[in-house]
Amino acid sequence: MARHNINALLCFLKLCPNLERLYVTINPKLYNLSSTEEFSAIVSAPANLNGLKVVKLEGFADEQMENFLSMRLIPLFRENNPVIISKSDGKCWKHLVKVAKLEKKGKYPYKFKIVENVDERFPDHIHMNL
């Protein structure tokens, strides 16, 4: 996912302050990035996303890219803590959780943990299957 695509997503979020669910599906064949180095500048964050309850990320080629986009999204939520779930390489769903200080490695205090019954808890929007 190129920087301009992440910027476009953030601009879209600015226009949707009442958004409740955000599903991001990436085709890894079209967005094949080897590193996150080209993501140096990001547009300013939307002022308020208090209605956002769930963010589904799907289709990322690796967990590094999932983590990077998640890291860019988390500051947008301010006090609200939506559920961020991810599914890469067609594998099981994972939930982004904050890691205790003793567990964390590096600067990013979050990691994905496997969860069950995601589709039951957060069903796709009706327009997703049209």
PAVO-808913 format. One record per atom (N, C-alpha, C): residue in three letters; atom name; x, y, z. Coordinates in steps of 0.001 Angstrom, whole numbers. Example, Ala and Ser with C-alpha at 12.3 -4.5 7.8 and 13.67 -1.06 7.14 Angstrom:
<pts>
+-----+----+---------+---------+---------+
!   r !  a !      px !      py !      pz !
+-----+----+---------+---------+---------+
! ALA !  N !   13190 !   -5690 !    7800 !
! ALA ! CA !   12300 !   -4500 !    7800 !
! ALA !  C !   13200 !   -3300 !    7800 !
! SER !  N !   12850 !   -2250 !    7080 !
! SER ! CA !   13670 !   -1060 !    7140 !
! SER !  C !   12900 !      30 !    7870 !
+-----+----+---------+---------+---------+
</pts>
This chain:
<pts>
+-----+----+---------+---------+---------+
!   r !  a !      px !      py !      pz !
+-----+----+---------+---------+---------+
! MET !  N !     867 !   -1177 !       0 !
! MET ! CA !       0 !       0 !       0 !
! MET !  C !     902 !    1225 !       0 !
! ALA !  N !     880 !    1979 !   -1067 !
! ALA ! CA !    1762 !    3133 !   -1198 !
! ALA !  C !    1320 !    4269 !    -280 !
! ARG !  N !    2273 !    5167 !     -26 !
! ARG ! CA !    2006 !    6293 !     874 !
! ARG !  C !     784 !    7089 !     429 !
! HIS !  N !     661 !    7354 !    -881 !
! HIS ! CA !    -486 !    8144 !   -1341 !
! HIS !  C !   -1803 !    7421 !   -1090 !
! ASN !  N !   -1798 !    6085 !   -1068 !
! ASN ! CA !   -3013 !    5341 !    -762 !
! ASN !  C !   -3377 !    5456 !     711 !
! ILE !  N !   -2381 !    5444 !    1594 !
! ILE ! CA !   -2649 !    5639 !    3019 !
! ILE !  C !   -3143 !    7059 !    3241 !
! ASN !  N !   -2540 !    8026 !    2567 !
! ASN ! CA !   -2997 !    9410 !    2671 !
! ASN !  C !   -4439 !    9544 !    2185 !
! ALA !  N !   -4782 !    8862 !    1097 !
! ALA ! CA !   -6157 !    8907 !     589 !
! ALA !  C !   -7118 !    8315 !    1609 !
! LEU !  N !   -6713 !    7231 !    2268 !
! LEU ! CA !   -7547 !    6631 !    3308 !
! LEU !  C !   -7765 !    7612 !    4455 !
! LEU !  N !   -6716 !    8284 !    4885 !
! LEU ! CA !   -6845 !    9249 !    5981 !
! LEU !  C !   -7707 !   10440 !    5571 !
! CYS !  N !   -7589 !   10887 !    4325 !
! CYS ! CA !   -8455 !   11972 !    3841 !
! CYS !  C !   -9913 !   11524 !    3821 !
! PHE !  N !  -10147 !   10296 !    3414 !
! PHE ! CA !  -11503 !    9743 !    3432 !
! PHE !  C !  -12059 !    9727 !    4853 !
! LEU !  N !  -11235 !    9324 !    5813 !
! LEU ! CA !  -11685 !    9272 !    7205 !
! LEU !  C !  -12052 !   10659 !    7729 !
! LYS !  N !  -11375 !   11687 !    7243 !
! LYS ! CA !  -11720 !   13059 !    7641 !
! LYS !  C !  -13151 !   13407 !    7236 !
! LEU !  N !  -13596 !   12847 !    6126 !
! LEU ! CA !  -14931 !   13138 !    5615 !
! LEU !  C !  -16013 !   12263 !    6233 !
! CYS !  N !  -15620 !   11318 !    7064 !
! CYS ! CA !  -16565 !   10350 !    7626 !
! CYS !  C !  -16467 !   10289 !    9146 !
! PRO !  N !  -16771 !   11371 !    9864 !
! PRO ! CA !  -16601 !   11362 !   11316 !
! PRO !  C !  -17545 !   10405 !   12037 !
! ASN !  N !  -18632 !    9973 !   11389 !
! ASN ! CA !  -19585 !    9070 !   12029 !
! ASN !  C !  -19402 !    7621 !   11598 !
! LEU !  N !  -18305 !    7321 !   10967 !
! LEU ! CA !  -18011 !    5970 !   10511 !
! LEU !  C !  -17957 !    5013 !   11691 !
! GLU !  N !  -18628 !    3856 !   11565 !
! GLU ! CA !  -18627 !    2866 !   12643 !
! GLU !  C !  -17733 !    1676 !   12347 !
! ARG !  N !  -17618 !    1296 !   11069 !
! ARG ! CA !  -16790 !     154 !   10699 !
! ARG !  C !  -15954 !     514 !    9479 !
! LEU !  N !  -14698 !     103 !    9495 !
! LEU ! CA !  -13798 !     338 !    8371 !
! LEU !  C !  -13161 !    -993 !    8001 !
! TYR !  N !  -13359 !   -1431 !    6757 !
! TYR ! CA !  -12773 !   -2676 !    6277 !
! TYR !  C !  -11767 !   -2318 !    5193 !
! VAL !  N !  -10518 !   -2695 !    5376 !
! VAL ! CA !   -9458 !   -2428 !    4409 !
! VAL !  C !   -8990 !   -3766 !    3863 !
! THR !  N !   -9249 !   -4017 !    2576 !
! THR ! CA !   -8829 !   -5257 !    1932 !
! THR !  C !   -7782 !   -4907 !     887 !
! ILE !  N !   -6619 !   -5505 !    1016 !
! ILE ! CA !   -5487 !   -5243 !     132 !
! ILE !  C !   -5270 !   -6457 !    -766 !
! ASN !  N !   -5016 !   -6205 !   -2030 !
! ASN ! CA !   -4613 !   -7263 !   -2933 !
! ASN !  C !   -3086 !   -7259 !   -2942 !
! PRO !  N !   -2437 !   -8234 !   -2264 !
! PRO ! CA !    -977 !   -8203 !   -2157 !
! PRO !  C !    -262 !   -8285 !   -3506 !
! LYS !  N !    -941 !   -8768 !   -4546 !
! LYS ! CA !    -317 !   -8814 !   -5870 !
! LYS !  C !    -188 !   -7413 !   -6468 !
! LEU !  N !   -1121 !   -6527 !   -6108 !
! LEU ! CA !   -1080 !   -5161 !   -6633 !
! LEU !  C !    -266 !   -4228 !   -5760 !
! TYR !  N !    -219 !   -4507 !   -4454 !
! TYR ! CA !     485 !   -3643 !   -3502 !
! TYR !  C !    1591 !   -4436 !   -2834 !
! ASN !  N !    2644 !   -4703 !   -3561 !
! ASN ! CA !    3748 !   -5490 !   -3036 !
! ASN !  C !    4856 !   -4541 !   -2606 !
! LEU !  N !    4989 !   -4322 !   -1303 !
! LEU ! CA !    6028 !   -3441 !    -785 !
! LEU !  C !    7016 !   -4257 !      35 !
! SER !  N !    8267 !   -3974 !    -143 !
! SER ! CA !    9282 !   -4711 !     600 !
! SER !  C !    9612 !   -4061 !    1929 !
! SER !  N !    9290 !   -2780 !    2092 !
! SER ! CA !    9600 !   -2114 !    3356 !
! SER !  C !    8634 !    -968 !    3596 !
! THR !  N !    8706 !    -409 !    4798 !
! THR ! CA !    7843 !     721 !    5147 !
! THR !  C !    8594 !    2039 !    5050 !
! GLU !  N !    9793 !    2036 !    4505 !
! GLU ! CA !   10610 !    3244 !    4474 !
! GLU !  C !    9984 !    4380 !    3676 !
! GLU !  N !    9173 !    4073 !    2660 !
! GLU ! CA !    8621 !    5146 !    1853 !
! GLU !  C !    7434 !    5837 !    2512 !
! PHE !  N !    7047 !    5428 !    3712 !
! PHE ! CA !    5938 !    6046 !    4426 !
! PHE !  C !    6444 !    7122 !    5368 !
! SER !  N !    7101 !    8113 !    4859 !
! SER ! CA !    7683 !    9114 !    5748 !
! SER !  C !    6693 !   10196 !    6141 !
! ALA !  N !    5800 !   10584 !    5251 !
! ALA ! CA !    4873 !   11681 !    5547 !
! ALA !  C !    3438 !   11186 !    5449 !
! ILE !  N !    2641 !   11548 !    6432 !
! ILE ! CA !    1228 !   11184 !    6454 !
! ILE !  C !     421 !   12465 !    6637 !
! VAL !  N !    -705 !   12549 !    5962 !
! VAL ! CA !   -1537 !   13743 !    6101 !
! VAL !  C !   -2059 !   13852 !    7523 !
! SER !  N !   -2531 !   15050 !    7888 !
! SER ! CA !   -3016 !   15253 !    9251 !
! SER !  C !   -4230 !   14376 !    9523 !
! ALA !  N !   -4374 !   13982 !   10766 !
! ALA ! CA !   -5411 !   13042 !   11170 !
! ALA !  C !   -6769 !   13719 !   11266 !
! PRO !  N !   -7839 !   12950 !   11055 !
! PRO ! CA !   -9171 !   13490 !   11279 !
! PRO !  C !   -9329 !   13911 !   12730 !
! ALA !  N !  -10137 !   14911 !   12967 !
! ALA ! CA !  -10289 !   15442 !   14324 !
! ALA !  C !  -11046 !   14502 !   15241 !
! ASN !  N !  -11984 !   13714 !   14706 !
! ASN ! CA !  -12848 !   12952 !   15584 !
! ASN !  C !  -13348 !   11695 !   14885 !
! LEU !  N !  -13023 !   10545 !   15421 !
! LEU ! CA !  -13549 !    9272 !   14933 !
! LEU !  C !  -14158 !    8498 !   16102 !
! ASN !  N !  -14934 !    9165 !   16919 !
! ASN ! CA !  -15478 !    8527 !   18115 !
! ASN !  C !  -16464 !    7411 !   17828 !
! GLY !  N !  -17068 !    7394 !   16633 !
! GLY ! CA !  -18039 !    6357 !   16322 !
! GLY !  C !  -17424 !    5065 !   15822 !
! LEU !  N !  -16148 !    5074 !   15494 !
! LEU ! CA !  -15511 !    3899 !   14912 !
! LEU !  C !  -15393 !    2785 !   15938 !
! LYS !  N !  -15969 !    1621 !   15614 !
! LYS ! CA !  -15985 !     501 !   16553 !
! LYS !  C !  -15077 !    -648 !   16132 !
! VAL !  N !  -14900 !    -827 !   14834 !
! VAL ! CA !  -14091 !   -1946 !   14358 !
! VAL !  C !  -13374 !   -1561 !   13069 !
! VAL !  N !  -12123 !   -2022 !   12957 !
! VAL ! CA !  -11336 !   -1880 !   11739 !
! VAL !  C !  -10869 !   -3276 !   11360 !
! LYS !  N !  -11249 !   -3727 !   10158 !
! LYS ! CA !  -10808 !   -5027 !    9657 !
! LYS !  C !   -9758 !   -4787 !    8580 !
! LEU !  N !   -8608 !   -5414 !    8730 !
! LEU ! CA !   -7533 !   -5346 !    7740 !
! LEU !  C !   -7377 !   -6736 !    7150 !
! GLU !  N !   -7357 !   -6835 !    5825 !
! GLU ! CA !   -7266 !   -8149 !    5208 !
! GLU !  C !   -6428 !   -8088 !    3940 !
! GLY !  N !   -5607 !   -9124 !    3725 !
! GLY ! CA !   -4872 !   -9264 !    2483 !
! GLY !  C !   -3458 !   -8727 !    2488 !
! PHE !  N !   -2965 !   -8280 !    3635 !
! PHE ! CA !   -1594 !   -7774 !    3684 !
! PHE !  C !    -612 !   -8926 !    3486 !
! ALA !  N !     479 !   -8646 !    2792 !
! ALA ! CA !    1463 !   -9678 !    2490 !
! ALA !  C !    2220 !  -10136 !    3729 !
! ASP !  N !    2415 !   -9235 !    4691 !
! ASP ! CA !    3137 !   -9628 !    5902 !
! ASP !  C !    2662 !   -8812 !    7102 !
! GLU !  N !    3011 !   -9286 !    8280 !
! GLU ! CA !    2574 !   -8642 !    9513 !
! GLU !  C !    3215 !   -7271 !    9705 !
! GLN !  N !    4384 !   -7049 !    9130 !
! GLN ! CA !    5041 !   -5746 !    9249 !
! GLN !  C !    4163 !   -4647 !    8644 !
! MET !  N !    3571 !   -4916 !    7486 !
! MET ! CA !    2709 !   -3921 !    6852 !
! MET !  C !    1414 !   -3731 !    7638 !
! GLU !  N !     857 !   -4819 !    8179 !
! GLU ! CA !    -332 !   -4709 !    9036 !
! GLU !  C !     -26 !   -3822 !   10232 !
! ASN !  N !    1107 !   -4093 !   10864 !
! ASN ! CA !    1503 !   -3310 !   12040 !
! ASN !  C !    1704 !   -1845 !   11681 !
! PHE !  N !    2299 !   -1602 !   10526 !
! PHE ! CA !    2560 !    -221 !   10136 !
! PHE !  C !    1261 !     554 !    9941 !
! LEU !  N !     312 !     -19 !    9198 !
! LEU ! CA !    -957 !     675 !    8995 !
! LEU !  C !   -1698 !     827 !   10324 !
! SER !  N !   -1678 !    -192 !   11158 !
! SER ! CA !   -2322 !    -117 !   12476 !
! SER !  C !   -1711 !    1001 !   13303 !
! MET !  N !    -392 !    1108 !   13260 !
! MET ! CA !     302 !    2148 !   14017 !
! MET !  C !    -135 !    3539 !   13538 !
! ARG !  N !    -384 !    3683 !   12235 !
! ARG ! CA !    -840 !    4964 !   11689 !
! ARG !  C !   -2300 !    5238 !   12045 !
! LEU !  N !   -3105 !    4185 !   12203 !
! LEU ! CA !   -4525 !    4366 !   12506 !
! LEU !  C !   -4796 !    4638 !   13985 !
! ILE !  N !   -4042 !    4021 !   14879 !
! ILE ! CA !   -4311 !    4120 !   16320 !
! ILE !  C !   -4404 !    5563 !   16816 !
! PRO !  N !   -3513 !    6476 !   16431 !
! PRO ! CA !   -3641 !    7852 !   16934 !
! PRO !  C !   -4928 !    8558 !   16506 !
! LEU !  N !   -5583 !    8065 !   15473 !
! LEU ! CA !   -6807 !    8699 !   15001 !
! LEU !  C !   -7970 !    8510 !   15959 !
! PHE !  N !   -7868 !    7527 !   16817 !
! PHE ! CA !   -9014 !    7143 !   17620 !
! PHE !  C !   -9111 !    7894 !   18937 !
! ARG !  N !   -8073 !    8613 !   19302 !
! ARG ! CA !   -8054 !    9387 !   20542 !
! ARG !  C !   -8473 !    8508 !   21725 !
! GLU !  N !   -9579 !    8872 !   22441 !
! GLU ! CA !  -10005 !    8082 !   23596 !
! GLU !  C !  -10737 !    6808 !   23193 !
! ASN !  N !  -11302 !    6791 !   22000 !
! ASN ! CA !  -12030 !    5623 !   21534 !
! ASN !  C !  -11034 !    4499 !   21237 !
! ASN !  N !  -11363 !    3284 !   21587 !
! ASN ! CA !  -10486 !    2139 !   21344 !
! ASN !  C !  -11209 !    1097 !   20505 !
! PRO !  N !  -11281 !    1298 !   19190 !
! PRO ! CA !  -11970 !     307 !   18371 !
! PRO !  C !  -11172 !    -983 !   18295 !
! VAL !  N !  -11850 !   -2032 !   17921 !
! VAL ! CA !  -11206 !   -3320 !   17730 !
! VAL !  C !  -10536 !   -3297 !   16364 !
! ILE !  N !   -9246 !   -3590 !   16321 !
! ILE ! CA !   -8524 !   -3702 !   15055 !
! ILE !  C !   -8204 !   -5175 !   14865 !
! ILE !  N !   -8757 !   -5749 !   13802 !
! ILE ! CA !   -8516 !   -7160 !   13520 !
! ILE !  C !   -7901 !   -7287 !   12138 !
! SER !  N !   -7133 !   -8352 !   11946 !
! SER ! CA !   -6395 !   -8517 !   10706 !
! SER !  C !   -6376 !   -9974 !   10287 !
! LYS !  N !   -6326 !  -10172 !    8978 !
! LYS ! CA !   -6213 !  -11515 !    8412 !
! LYS !  C !   -5239 !  -11421 !    7252 !
! SER !  N !   -4064 !  -12030 !    7403 !
! SER ! CA !   -3077 !  -11981 !    6328 !
! SER !  C !   -2858 !  -13364 !    5753 !
! ASP !  N !   -2571 !  -13413 !    4476 !
! ASP ! CA !   -2297 !  -14668 !    3766 !
! ASP !  C !   -3418 !  -15687 !    3928 !
! GLY !  N !   -4667 !  -15237 !    4099 !
! GLY ! CA !   -5795 !  -16148 !    4231 !
! GLY !  C !   -5801 !  -16956 !    5509 !
! LYS !  N !   -4983 !  -16564 !    6467 !
! LYS ! CA !   -4895 !  -17305 !    7726 !
! LYS !  C !   -5963 !  -16820 !    8691 !
! CYS !  N !   -5887 !  -17270 !    9927 !
! CYS ! CA !   -6883 !  -16930 !   10937 !
! CYS !  C !   -6856 !  -15443 !   11286 !
! TRP !  N !   -7956 !  -14978 !   11881 !
! TRP ! CA !   -8070 !  -13578 !   12282 !
! TRP !  C !   -7252 !  -13311 !   13521 !
! LYS !  N !   -6684 !  -12100 !   13585 !
! LYS ! CA !   -5890 !  -11673 !   14738 !
! LYS !  C !   -6417 !  -10336 !   15219 !
! HIS !  N !   -6315 !  -10107 !   16508 !
! HIS ! CA !   -6797 !   -8875 !   17139 !
! HIS !  C !   -5588 !   -8097 !   17631 !
! LEU !  N !   -5532 !   -6806 !   17330 !
! LEU ! CA !   -4425 !   -5969 !   17788 !
! LEU !  C !   -4652 !   -5619 !   19252 !
! VAL !  N !   -3687 !   -5946 !   20089 !
! VAL ! CA !   -3794 !   -5679 !   21524 !
! VAL !  C !   -2553 !   -4945 !   22003 !
! LYS !  N !   -2738 !   -4166 !   23049 !
! LYS ! CA !   -1603 !   -3463 !   23648 !
! LYS !  C !    -791 !   -4465 !   24459 !
! VAL !  N !     510 !   -4349 !   24395 !
! VAL ! CA !    1419 !   -5278 !   25054 !
! VAL !  C !    1956 !   -4636 !   26327 !
! ALA !  N !    2078 !   -5454 !   27363 !
! ALA ! CA !    2660 !   -4961 !   28610 !
! ALA !  C !    4093 !   -4503 !   28361 !
! LYS !  N !    4559 !   -3565 !   29147 !
! LYS ! CA !    5897 !   -2999 !   28941 !
! LYS !  C !    6988 !   -4055 !   28963 !
! LEU !  N !    6821 !   -5090 !   29764 !
! LEU ! CA !    7845 !   -6129 !   29830 !
! LEU !  C !    7890 !   -6961 !   28556 !
! GLU !  N !    6745 !   -7082 !   27864 !
! GLU ! CA !    6689 !   -7898 !   26657 !
! GLU !  C !    7194 !   -7177 !   25417 !
! LYS !  N !    6962 !   -5874 !   25352 !
! LYS ! CA !    7178 !   -5183 !   24084 !
! LYS !  C !    8651 !   -5105 !   23690 !
! LYS !  N !    8851 !   -5178 !   22389 !
! LYS ! CA !   10186 !   -5053 !   21807 !
! LYS !  C !   10149 !   -3846 !   20886 !
! GLY !  N !   11057 !   -2942 !   21038 !
! GLY ! CA !   11067 !   -1749 !   20205 !
! GLY !  C !   10089 !    -703 !   20702 !
! LYS !  N !    9671 !     177 !   19796 !
! LYS ! CA !    8819 !    1302 !   20169 !
! LYS !  C !    7330 !    1002 !   20048 !
! TYR !  N !    6950 !      -7 !   19317 !
! TYR ! CA !    5545 !    -257 !   19019 !
! TYR !  C !    4927 !   -1151 !   20085 !
! PRO !  N !    4056 !    -610 !   20966 !
! PRO ! CA !    3544 !   -1390 !   22098 !
! PRO !  C !    2304 !   -2220 !   21779 !
! TYR !  N !    2149 !   -2699 !   20541 !
! TYR ! CA !     993 !   -3499 !   20156 !
! TYR !  C !    1462 !   -4739 !   19408 !
! LYS !  N !     631 !   -5773 !   19440 !
! LYS ! CA !     886 !   -6953 !   18617 !
! LYS !  C !    -446 !   -7630 !   18333 !
! PHE !  N !    -458 !   -8508 !   17338 !
! PHE ! CA !   -1668 !   -9222 !   16975 !
! PHE !  C !   -1724 !  -10553 !   17712 !
! LYS !  N !   -2913 !  -10881 !   18261 !
! LYS ! CA !   -3154 !  -12174 !   18901 !
! LYS !  C !   -4328 !  -12835 !   18196 !
! ILE !  N !   -4274 !  -14157 !   18052 !
! ILE ! CA !   -5310 !  -14911 !   17348 !
! ILE !  C !   -6628 !  -14846 !   18119 !
! VAL !  N !   -7734 !  -14644 !   17379 !
! VAL ! CA !   -9077 !  -14635 !   17969 !
! VAL !  C !   -9980 !  -15574 !   17185 !
! GLU !  N !  -11055 !  -16012 !   17826 !
! GLU ! CA !  -12020 !  -16902 !   17183 !
! GLU !  C !  -13349 !  -16183 !   17013 !
! ASN !  N !  -14167 !  -16686 !   16102 !
! ASN ! CA !  -15528 !  -16196 !   15877 !
! ASN !  C !  -15583 !  -14708 !   15533 !
! VAL !  N !  -14627 !  -14221 !   14785 !
! VAL ! CA !  -14609 !  -12807 !   14411 !
! VAL !  C !  -15815 !  -12464 !   13552 !
! ASP !  N !  -16144 !  -13322 !   12590 !
! ASP ! CA !  -17246 !  -13024 !   11685 !
! ASP !  C !  -18577 !  -12936 !   12416 !
! GLU !  N !  -18730 !  -13674 !   13502 !
! GLU ! CA !  -19955 !  -13604 !   14288 !
! GLU !  C !  -20019 !  -12292 !   15057 !
! ARG !  N !  -18903 !  -11837 !   15598 !
! ARG ! CA !  -18873 !  -10609 !   16396 !
! ARG !  C !  -18912 !   -9360 !   15535 !
! PHE !  N !  -18278 !   -9411 !   14361 !
! PHE ! CA !  -18188 !   -8247 !   13479 !
! PHE !  C !  -18540 !   -8666 !   12055 !
! PRO !  N !  -19831 !   -8864 !   11781 !
! PRO ! CA !  -20218 !   -9308 !   10434 !
! PRO !  C !  -19923 !   -8233 !    9397 !
! ASP !  N !  -19709 !   -8675 !    8161 !
! ASP ! CA !  -19481 !   -7740 !    7065 !
! ASP !  C !  -20726 !   -6890 !    6847 !
! HIS !  N !  -20508 !   -5676 !    6392 !
! HIS ! CA !  -21617 !   -4795 !    6044 !
! HIS !  C !  -22331 !   -5389 !    4841 !
! ILE !  N !  -23619 !   -5154 !    4725 !
! ILE ! CA !  -24413 !   -5732 !    3642 !
! ILE !  C !  -23866 !   -5381 !    2262 !
! HIS !  N !  -23267 !   -4220 !    2099 !
! HIS ! CA !  -22727 !   -3804 !     804 !
! HIS !  C !  -21447 !   -4543 !     427 !
! MET !  N !  -20823 !   -5212 !    1382 !
! MET ! CA !  -19563 !   -5909 !    1098 !
! MET !  C !  -19760 !   -7056 !     114 !
! ASN !  N !  -20961 !   -7645 !      67 !
! ASN ! CA !  -21199 !   -8820 !    -767 !
! ASN !  C !  -21937 !   -8503 !   -2065 !
! LEU !  N !  -22108 !   -7238 !   -2396 !
! LEU ! CA !  -22811 !   -6871 !   -3639 !
! LEU !  C !  -21900 !   -6949 !   -4827 !
+-----+----+---------+---------+---------+
</pts>
